[in-house]
Structure formats: C-alpha cells, structure tokens
Amino acid sequence: MIEAEWWDYDSADEWADAVVGDIGFIVESATDARNAALLAMPAAPECAPVLQRLAKAKLPWKKVAVVPTDDRLVPVSDERSAVRALAAALIPAGARVLPVATENPDVALAGNAADARLQDLPWPPDLVWLTVDAEGNTAGLTAGPDLQGALDAPKARRAVGLRADSGDARVSLTRAAILSARTILITLVGDDARQTLEGAIADGHSSKLPIGKVLAEAEQPIDIHWYA
C-alpha cells in the first residue's frame, strides 16, 4: 500500500512556502551528512513560485547539484527547456544546474546520452520532486510507445528517451531512478489533479496512470503538497 501524507493549503503562497521549507530541510540534511546534495526537480509553470522562493533561501547552494526530472529535446535557449528555467532560478543562488537533454531527433540516443550524464553523478538523489497533471502524467512519463520501457528499466538505468502519443519527445528519469530517491515530494495544483492522484493511489498496482504505476512500487513514504 502506498504510504502518502497529504498537506493542504489555503493559498498559493502558503503552499509555496511550505514546499520551500521541505526542500530546504532536505538540502541542509544532505549537506550536513555528505557535504553535497543532488536534487531532481520539475520546471512546470506552477513550480515557478517555489523556485523563486528557493533562490532567495539561505541554503548552501554551492554544494547543491540540480537536474531536471525530465526535459524536452529542444535547445537550452528554447523557452520550453526545463533546464533553462531551473538554471535561471537557481544558478544565481550558487547551485549547479546540469542539463540532461540534448536537441536530438533520435529519441533513443538522447535517452542514452541523458543516462550517461546521470551515471556521472553521485546517486541516489536526495530529492525527486514530482508534479502530477489531471491525466496522471508525471516527470515526463506519459502515454506513448516508450512508457513501459521507462517503467521497466533496470535499476542501473537512470534515464530514457520518450516518444509521446501527444506533445514533445523528451528524456525522463526511469521509475527505478525516481524510486531510488531518499525523498519523494509531490506538488499538486487544482481539484482535478488531486482527484486523479487520489484515484491512482487507491488503485495501487492496478492503476493505469503513469503516476500510479510509479508510486505503486514506492517503499518510502510520500509527502504530497496541494492547494486548489
């Protein structure tokens, strides 16, 4: 059974402040224990308030490396690039923000390149921060011909390329890479996303949604931060 703790907020500001508090605690704990922290983070538009507050937080950013949980196969200069958004927010604070995606028409090769980059980092990540949309997609894991490969990839594999039934091709963390994290944190915005996630958690291993398929294998408790 998925062990999840829900935290509900009355406003976007309260929500963002709480998420920043959680991430700050993770960063401080990791740097105290290992003198370094590795964070895998999303760059969805609703994450912007959190990223802006994080950048202002007095944390040991020079000891922190950040990678996207997923990214489109577009140039870093493209406004759709996740690493561009993360870099704009966190490099000025002192963090290292590392790209995983490359502009590459060959999705499989892009996935191999992303995996190779992640293999060079100390693993596991201290945090994988996930968002979930109303369709149950998370970390770039969406319906498409490569989804099952991302779910079933061996533990040593950290990233794969994904063609989607709709939307852009991208690279994403594998399910094993997500679940290897010391902490998994989920942020949600809106009633539809909450209902979707609640249903996926209730369905457990029978869930047909990407987030349900990921969380059904989780062994650690999950913190979920939501506001409407």
C-alpha positions in Angstrom: 0.0 0.0 0.0 1.3 3.5 -0.9 2.1 5.5 2.2 1.2 9.1 1.5 0.8 12.1 3.7 -1.3 15.0 2.4 -0.7 18.6 3.2 -3.4 21.0 2.2 -3.1 24.8 1.9 -5.5 27.7 1.5 -3.3 29.8 -0.9 -0.5 29.5 -3.4 1.8 31.5 -1.1 1.2 29.2 1.8 1.7 26.2 -0.4 5.0 27.5 -1.9 6.4 28.5 1.4 5.8 25.0 2.8 7.3 23.3 -0.2 10.4 25.5 0.1 10.6 24.6 3.8 10.6 20.9 3.0 13.2 21.2 0.2 15.4 23.5 2.4 15.4 20.8 5.2 16.4 18.2 2.7 19.2 20.3 1.3 20.5 21.1 4.8 20.3 17.5 5.9 22.1 16.2 2.9 24.9 18.8 3.0 25.4 18.2 6.7 25.6 14.4 6.2 27.5 14.3 2.9 28.7 17.8 2.1 26.6 17.7 -1.1 23.0 17.4 -2.3 21.5 16.2 -5.5 18.0 17.3 -6.4 15.9 16.2 -9.4 13.3 19.0 -10.0 10.5 19.8 -12.4 10.1 23.1 -14.2 6.3 23.2 -14.8 4.8 26.7 -14.7 3.1 26.1 -11.4 6.6 25.4 -9.9 7.8 29.0 -10.5 6.7 30.4 -7.1 8.6 27.6 -5.4 11.8 28.1 -7.5 11.7 31.9 -6.9 11.5 31.4 -3.2 14.1 28.7 -3.2 16.6 31.0 -4.9 16.2 33.5 -2.1 16.5 30.9 0.7 19.8 31.0 2.6 20.9 27.5 1.8 24.4 26.0 0.9 23.6 26.2 -2.8 27.3 25.9 -3.8 27.1 22.3 -2.5 23.9 21.5 -4.5 23.6 20.0 -7.9 20.2 20.1 -9.7 18.9 18.1 -12.7 15.5 18.2 -14.3 13.2 15.2 -13.7 12.5 15.4 -17.4 13.2 17.7 -20.3 12.2 18.2 -23.9 14.6 17.5 -26.7 15.0 21.2 -27.5 17.9 23.7 -27.4 18.7 25.1 -24.0 17.8 28.5 -25.5 14.2 27.3 -26.1 11.6 28.6 -23.7 10.2 25.1 -23.3 13.5 23.9 -21.9 13.2 22.7 -18.3 16.9 23.1 -17.6 16.7 26.7 -18.8 14.0 27.5 -16.2 15.9 25.8 -13.4 19.1 27.5 -14.3 17.6 30.9 -14.5 16.2 30.5 -11.0 19.0 28.6 -9.2 22.3 29.3 -10.8 22.3 32.9 -9.5 21.9 31.4 -6.0 25.0 29.3 -6.5 23.6 25.9 -7.4 25.0 23.8 -10.3 22.2 23.1 -12.7 23.1 20.3 -15.1 21.3 19.5 -18.4 20.3 16.0 -19.3 18.5 16.5 -22.6 20.1 17.4 -26.0 18.5 18.5 -29.2 18.4 15.2 -31.0 15.9 13.7 -33.4 16.9 10.2 -32.3 15.0 9.7 -29.0 16.7 6.5 -28.0 20.2 8.1 -28.4 19.0 11.2 -26.5 17.9 8.8 -23.7 21.3 7.1 -23.7 23.1 10.4 -23.5 20.9 11.5 -20.6 21.6 8.3 -18.8 25.3 8.7 -19.3 25.2 12.2 -17.8 23.3 10.9 -14.8 25.7 8.0 -14.3 28.5 10.5 -13.6 26.6 11.9 -10.6 26.6 10.6 -7.1 23.5 8.5 -6.7 20.8 8.3 -5.3 19.3 11.8 -5.4 18.4 13.3 -2.1 15.1 14.5 -3.6 12.9 13.8 -6.6 10.2 16.4 -6.8 7.3 15.4 -8.9 4.3 17.2 -10.3 1.1 15.4 -11.5 -1.4 16.7 -14.0 -5.1 15.8 -14.4 -4.2 12.9 -16.7 -1.9 11.3 -14.2 1.3 12.1 -16.0 4.5 12.8 -14.1 8.2 13.5 -14.8 7.6 13.3 -18.5 6.1 9.9 -18.2 3.1 10.0 -20.5 1.2 7.6 -22.7 3.3 6.5 -25.7 5.4 3.7 -27.2 8.3 4.1 -24.7 6.4 4.5 -21.4 6.7 0.8 -20.5 10.4 0.9 -21.1 10.8 3.7 -18.7 8.7 1.9 -16.1 10.5 -1.4 -16.5 14.1 -0.2 -17.0 16.6 -1.9 -14.7 17.7 -0.3 -11.5 21.0 0.8 -13.0 19.3 2.8 -15.8 18.6 6.4 -14.7 17.1 8.0 -17.8 15.4 7.1 -21.1 14.1 8.8 -24.2 10.4 9.0 -24.6 8.2 9.5 -27.7 4.7 10.6 -26.6 1.4 10.0 -28.2 0.9 13.8 -28.0 3.3 16.6 -27.2 7.1 16.8 -27.4 9.7 14.0 -27.3 11.8 14.2 -24.2 14.1 12.4 -21.8 12.8 11.3 -18.3 14.0 9.6 -15.2 13.1 6.0 -15.1 10.7 4.6 -12.5 13.7 3.0 -10.8 15.6 6.3 -10.7 12.6 8.1 -9.2 12.1 5.5 -6.6 15.8 5.4 -5.6 15.5 8.9 -4.2 16.0 9.4 -0.5 12.9 11.6 -0.5 10.0 11.9 -3.0 7.9 15.0 -2.8 4.8 15.7 -4.9 3.2 19.0 -5.5 -0.3 19.4 -6.9 -2.5 22.3 -8.0 -6.2 22.1 -8.6 -9.0 19.7 -7.8 -8.7 17.6 -11.0 -5.1 16.8 -10.3 -5.9 15.9 -6.7 -8.8 13.6 -7.7 -6.5 11.9 -10.3 -3.7 11.3 -7.7 -6.2 10.1 -5.1 -7.6 7.6 -7.6 -4.1 6.4 -8.6 -3.1 5.8 -5.0 -6.3 4.0 -4.3 -5.9 1.7 -7.3 -2.3 0.9 -6.4 -0.8 -1.7 -8.6 -3.9 -1.8 -10.8 -3.6 1.9 -11.7 -3.3 2.5 -15.4 -1.9 6.0 -14.9 1.9 6.8 -15.1 1.9 8.3 -11.5 0.0 5.3 -10.2 2.4 2.9 -11.9 5.4 4.7 -10.3 4.0 5.1 -6.8 2.7 1.5 -6.6 6.4 0.4 -6.3 7.4 3.0 -3.8 8.8 1.8 -0.5 9.3 5.2 1.1 6.5 7.5 2.4 5.5 10.3 0.1 4.7 13.9 1.1 2.0 15.5 -1.1 1.5 19.3 -1.0 -1.8 20.5 -2.6 -3.8 23.6 -3.0 -6.8 24.3 -5.1 
